[in-house]
């Protein structure tokens, strides 16, 4: 057997497997437990175990067995308890001083994490995605100075604890929920603690944005997060947040932008500078009066408008979408053809926009592959085939058309 010996066993057959394989030499173990199976004591002999994955969705053994596991298997680098029914992580987790990866994804009954977890100075990744009963992260999380990946999306975590600014090695921070005051305010981080997290990349969701907090948002310096490719700004109940959204300007390298429940009447000036933007979602922006000239975003591939109350609609009584208008074949000094205006747009989704009465010709002439229109009676009447819409011919070339 090599030093990196891997073993996958059913818990009922651990003893039999140990006869064939010296459990002391196992480095990576995947163990499958049924709801009635007790934790096999022979595993405690695997003192050199580096990674442990326990496939168990119902087992009540976890609460009783884990403290012993953590006391004795102190060489572990990776512990995966995802989708288990565990309710708490024992304080003995602090003894796993070599632990680098802790996966608790989908532990829906997990209610707390011990402060001793913050003694894991070598921890590089912590995943509590979909831990819906987990309301807080450990207060001393700032001690995890080597943490690179923190996943909290779809969990019950209500705020980021103070001290997160010290996690300067972070590469992944998928969600930052702003504390809305109340009893958690004294222990919650604010947006300015993002300032020194220069290396965060991939996707970031900022939730519970609300009026005020502009100075903190300025200090967050999202524009300097060059590795951030996807940004979601989720506002709290349609406040008029024009000033706040302006200072949340992201890097010009952004590829996906989602804005939820923004209460302003215009979108931020920086949006039209995002020339690498590929996906744009505007959802629940009910006060929005006018859309910017989205045709100037050359790499836009998909656009979703949902519950957007666009009101400044009429342009010369012809077009009902503010922007650059061109008809097929038209050219001028700056534009050679309509396809240069929105050359990449393939997916267009419009939901619950009852005031929108027409789509610009330059959009309909883009290389659309999919058009979805839901709860937009004026658009359905104008373009719907079943309604014998007068402009059905303008969209009939699109391969996939859906009206709801």
C-alpha positions in Angstrom: 0.0 0.0 0.0 1.3 3.5 -0.9 1.4 6.3 1.6 -1.4 8.0 -0.2 -3.7 5.0 0.0 -7.4 5.8 -0.5 -10.2 3.7 0.9 -13.9 3.8 0.2 -16.0 1.6 2.5 -19.5 1.0 3.8 -19.4 1.5 7.6 -20.8 -2.0 8.1 -17.7 -3.4 6.3 -15.0 -1.4 7.9 -13.7 -4.2 10.0 -13.6 -6.5 6.9 -11.8 -3.8 4.9 -9.3 -3.4 7.7 -8.3 -7.1 7.4 -7.4 -6.5 3.7 -5.9 -3.1 4.3 -3.9 -1.7 7.2 -6.2 1.1 8.4 -3.2 2.8 10.0 -1.7 3.5 6.6 -4.9 4.9 5.1 -4.6 8.6 4.2 -7.9 9.3 2.4 -11.2 7.7 3.6 -14.7 8.0 2.2 -17.1 6.3 4.5 -20.8 5.6 3.8 -23.1 5.3 6.8 -26.8 4.4 6.9 -29.1 5.9 9.5 -28.8 3.0 11.8 -25.0 2.4 11.6 -22.8 3.3 14.5 -19.5 5.0 13.9 -16.8 2.3 13.6 -14.2 2.6 16.3 -11.5 1.1 14.1 -11.3 4.4 12.3 -9.6 5.9 15.3 -6.5 3.8 14.5 -6.1 5.8 11.2 -3.8 8.3 13.0 -2.3 9.5 9.7 -5.7 10.2 8.0 -5.5 13.3 5.8 -9.0 13.5 4.4 -12.3 12.2 5.6 -15.6 12.3 3.7 -18.6 10.9 5.5 -21.6 10.1 3.2 -24.4 10.3 5.7 -27.7 12.1 5.4 -29.6 10.9 8.5 -27.1 9.5 11.0 -27.6 10.7 14.6 -24.2 9.2 15.4 -22.4 12.4 14.4 -23.1 14.4 17.5 -21.6 11.7 19.8 -18.8 10.4 17.6 -17.2 13.6 16.2 -15.5 14.8 19.4 -13.5 11.6 19.5 -12.7 11.8 15.8 -11.4 15.3 16.2 -9.3 14.5 19.3 -7.6 11.5 17.7 -7.3 12.2 14.0 -5.4 15.4 14.3 -3.5 15.0 11.1 -6.6 15.7 8.9 -6.3 18.3 6.2 -9.8 17.9 4.8 -13.1 17.1 6.5 -16.3 16.8 4.5 -19.6 16.5 6.4 -21.8 18.0 3.7 -25.5 17.1 3.6 -25.3 15.5 7.1 -27.9 16.0 9.9 -25.3 17.4 12.3 -26.7 20.2 14.5 -23.4 21.6 15.9 -19.6 21.2 15.4 -18.0 20.2 18.6 -15.4 22.5 20.2 -12.8 19.8 19.7 -12.5 20.9 16.1 -9.9 23.3 17.3 -7.5 20.4 17.8 -7.4 19.8 14.0 -4.6 22.2 13.7 -3.6 21.0 10.2 -7.1 21.3 8.8 -7.3 23.2 5.5 -10.7 22.4 4.1 -14.0 22.1 6.1 -17.1 21.3 4.0 -20.5 21.7 5.7 -22.5 22.4 2.6 -26.2 21.5 2.9 -26.1 20.8 6.7 -29.6 22.2 7.1 -29.8 21.5 10.8 -26.5 23.0 11.8 -27.2 25.8 14.2 -23.8 27.0 15.4 -20.0 26.9 14.9 -17.7 27.0 17.9 -15.3 29.8 18.5 -12.5 27.2 18.7 -12.8 26.9 14.9 -11.0 30.2 14.7 -7.9 28.5 16.1 -7.5 26.6 12.8 -4.7 28.9 11.5 -4.2 26.7 8.5 -7.8 26.6 7.3 -8.1 27.7 3.7 -11.7 27.0 2.8 -15.0 27.0 4.8 -18.3 26.1 3.1 -21.6 26.6 4.8 -23.7 27.0 1.7 -27.4 26.0 2.3 -26.9 25.8 6.1 -30.3 27.4 6.6 -30.3 27.1 10.4 -26.9 28.7 10.8 -27.4 32.4 11.8 -23.9 33.5 12.7 -20.2 32.8 11.9 -17.7 32.7 14.8 -16.9 36.2 16.1 -13.2 35.7 16.0 -13.2 34.7 12.3 -10.5 37.4 11.7 -8.0 35.0 13.2 -8.3 32.7 10.1 -5.6 34.7 8.3 -5.0 31.9 5.8 -8.6 31.5 4.7 -8.9 31.8 1.0 -12.5 30.7 0.3 -15.6 31.5 2.3 -18.9 30.3 1.0 -22.1 31.4 2.8 -24.7 31.7 0.1 -28.2 30.4 0.8 -27.3 30.0 4.5 -29.0 31.6 7.4 -26.0 33.8 8.2 -27.5 37.2 8.9 -24.3 39.3 8.8 -20.5 39.2 8.4 -18.7 39.5 11.7 -16.3 42.2 12.4 -12.7 41.4 11.7 -13.3 40.0 8.2 -11.0 42.8 6.9 -8.1 40.8 8.3 -8.7 37.9 5.9 -6.5 39.5 3.2 -5.8 36.1 1.6 -9.5 35.7 0.6 -10.0 34.7 -3.0 -13.6 33.8 -2.7 -16.3 35.7 -0.7 -19.6 34.8 -2.3 -21.9 36.7 -0.1 -21.7 39.8 2.1 -24.9 40.6 4.0 -25.1 44.1 5.4 -26.5 44.3 8.9 -29.7 46.2 9.1 -29.2 47.3 12.7 -30.8 45.8 15.7 -29.1 43.5 18.2 -26.4 42.3 15.7 -25.2 45.8 14.8 -22.4 45.9 17.4 -20.8 42.7 16.2 -21.4 43.1 12.4 -18.9 44.2 9.8 -19.8 47.0 7.4 -18.9 47.4 3.8 -15.7 49.3 4.5 -14.2 46.0 5.7 -14.0 45.0 2.0 -11.4 47.6 1.3 -8.3 45.5 1.8 -9.7 42.3 0.4 -8.0 43.0 -3.0 -7.9 39.4 -4.1 -11.6 38.4 -4.0 -12.8 37.3 -7.3 -15.4 35.3 -9.1 -18.8 36.2 -7.8 -19.9 38.5 -4.9 -23.5 39.1 -3.7 -24.0 42.2 -1.5 -27.3 41.9 0.2 -29.6 44.2 2.3 -28.2 47.4 0.9 -30.2 50.4 2.2 -30.2 54.1 2.4 -27.3 55.6 4.2 -24.0 53.7 4.4 -22.6 55.7 1.5 -19.3 56.4 3.3 -18.8 52.7 4.0 -19.7 51.8 0.4 -17.1 54.3 -0.9 -14.4 52.7 1.4 -15.3 49.2 0.0 -13.5 50.2 -3.2 -15.2 47.7 -5.4 -13.6 49.3 -8.4 -10.2 47.9 -7.3 -11.4 44.3 -7.2 -10.0 43.4 -10.6 -10.7 39.7 -10.2 -14.4 40.2 -9.5 -16.4 39.1 -12.5 -19.9 38.7 -11.2 -21.6 41.2 -8.9 -25.1 41.2 -7.4 -26.4 44.3 -5.7 -29.5 43.5 -3.6 -31.2 46.5 -2.2 -33.7 46.6 0.8 -37.2 47.4 -0.3 -36.9 49.9 -3.0 -35.4 52.9 -1.3 -34.3 55.7 -3.5 -30.6 54.7 -3.6 -29.2 56.7 -6.5 -26.3 58.0 -4.5 -25.5 54.7 -2.9 -25.4 52.7 -6.2 -23.1 55.3 -7.8 -20.4 54.6 -5.2 -20.7 50.9 -5.6 -19.0 51.1 -9.0 -17.3 47.8 -9.9 -14.2 47.0 -11.9 -14.4 47.5 -15.7 -13.6 43.8 -16.0 -17.1 42.8 -14.7 -18.9 40.2 -16.9 -22.2 39.8 -15.0 -24.3 42.3 -13.1 -27.5 41.7 -11.2 -29.4 44.5 -9.5 -32.4 43.6 -7.3 -35.0 46.0 -5.8 -33.1 49.1 -6.6 -35.4 52.1 -5.8 -33.8 54.8 -7.9 -35.3 56.3 -11.1 -32.2 56.0 -13.1 -29.4 53.5 -13.3 -25.8 54.4 -12.3 -23.6 56.3 -14.7 -20.9 53.7 -14.5 -23.0 51.0 -16.1 -22.3 52.1 -19.6 -18.6 51.9 -19.0 -18.8 48.1 -18.5 -17.8 47.2 -22.0 -17.0 43.6 -21.0 -20.4 43.0 -19.5 -22.0 39.8 -20.9 -25.1 39.4 -18.7 -27.4 42.0 -17.1 -30.3 41.3 -14.9 -32.6 44.1 -13.5 -35.2 42.7 -11.2 -37.7 44.5 -9.0 -36.5 48.0 -9.9 -40.1 49.3 -9.9 -39.2 53.0 -9.8 -36.9 52.9 -12.8 -38.2 55.5 -15.3 -35.7 55.0 -18.2 -33.2 52.5 -19.4 -29.8 53.6 -20.5 -28.7 53.0 -24.1 -27.9 49.3 -23.6 -27.0 49.0 -27.2 -23.7 50.5 -26.3 -22.7 47.4 -24.4 -20.9 45.6 -27.2 -20.5 42.2 -25.4 -23.9 41.9 -23.9 -25.2 38.3 -24.5 -28.2 38.1 -22.2 -30.6 40.7 -20.7 -33.4 40.1 -18.2 -35.9 42.7 -17.1 -38.3 41.7 -14.4 -40.7 44.0 -12.6 -39.1 47.0 -14.0 -41.4 50.0 -14.0 -39.9 51.8 -17.1 -42.0 54.9 -17.5 -40.2 57.2 -19.9 -41.2 55.2 -22.9 -42.1 57.2 -25.9 -39.3 58.2 -28.3 -40.7 60.3 -31.1 -43.9 58.2 -30.7 -42.2 55.2 -32.4 -39.8 53.5 -30.1 -40.8 52.7 -26.5 -37.3 51.8 -25.3 -34.8 54.6 -24.7 -31.5 53.9 -26.5 -29.8 53.9 -29.9 -32.2 53.2 -32.7 -31.2 51.7 -36.1 -33.0 49.8 -38.7 -31.6 47.0 -40.7 -29.3 48.3 -43.4 -28.9 51.8 -42.0 -25.4 53.2 -41.6 -23.8 56.4 -40.4 -20.3 57.7 -39.7 -20.0 55.7 -36.5 -22.0 52.6 -37.2 -21.6 50.2 -40.2 -24.5 48.0 -39.5 -27.2 47.2 -36.9 -25.2 44.2 -35.7 -22.5 46.4 -34.3 -24.9 48.0 -31.9 -25.8 44.7 -30.1 -23.7 42.1 -31.9 -23.7 39.5 -29.1 -27.2 39.6 -27.7 -28.7 36.1 -27.8 -31.1 35.9 -24.8 -33.7 38.4 -23.9 -36.2 37.9 -21.0 -38.9 40.4 -20.1 -41.2 39.7 -17.2 -43.9 41.7 -15.5 -43.2 45.0 -17.4 -46.8 46.1 -18.2 -45.8 49.6 -19.3 -43.5 48.4 -22.0 -45.3 48.6 -25.3 -42.7 47.8 -27.9 -39.1 46.7 -28.5 -36.6 48.7 -30.5 -35.9 47.4 -34.0 -32.2 47.2 -33.2 -32.9 44.7 -30.5 -35.1 42.6 -32.6 -32.4 42.6 -35.4 -29.7 41.4 -33.0 -28.8 37.7 -33.3 -31.4 36.6 -30.7 -31.7 32.9 -30.1 -34.2 33.0 -27.3 -37.0 35.5 -26.4 -39.1 35.1 -23.3 -42.0 37.5 -22.5 -44.0 36.9 -19.4 -47.0 39.0 -18.0 -46.4 41.9 -20.5 -49.9 42.3 -22.0 -48.9 45.1 -24.4 -45.9 43.2 -25.8 -48.0 40.0 -26.1 -50.7 41.9 -28.0 -48.1 43.5 -30.4 -45.9 40.5 -31.0 -47.9 37.4 -30.0 -48.6 35.0 -32.9 -51.8 33.7 -31.3 -53.0 37.2 -30.8 -52.3 38.0 -34.4 -50.0 40.7 -33.4 -49.2 43.2 -36.0 -45.4 42.9 -35.5 -45.1 39.1 -35.2 -43.1 39.1 -38.3 -40.4 41.2 -36.5 -39.6 38.3 -34.1 -40.6 35.3 -36.2 -37.0 34.6 -37.1 -35.9 34.0 -33.5 -35.5 30.2 -32.9 -37.0 30.1 -29.5 -39.9 32.4 -28.5 -42.0 32.0 -25.4 -45.0 34.0 -24.2 -46.6 33.5 -20.8 
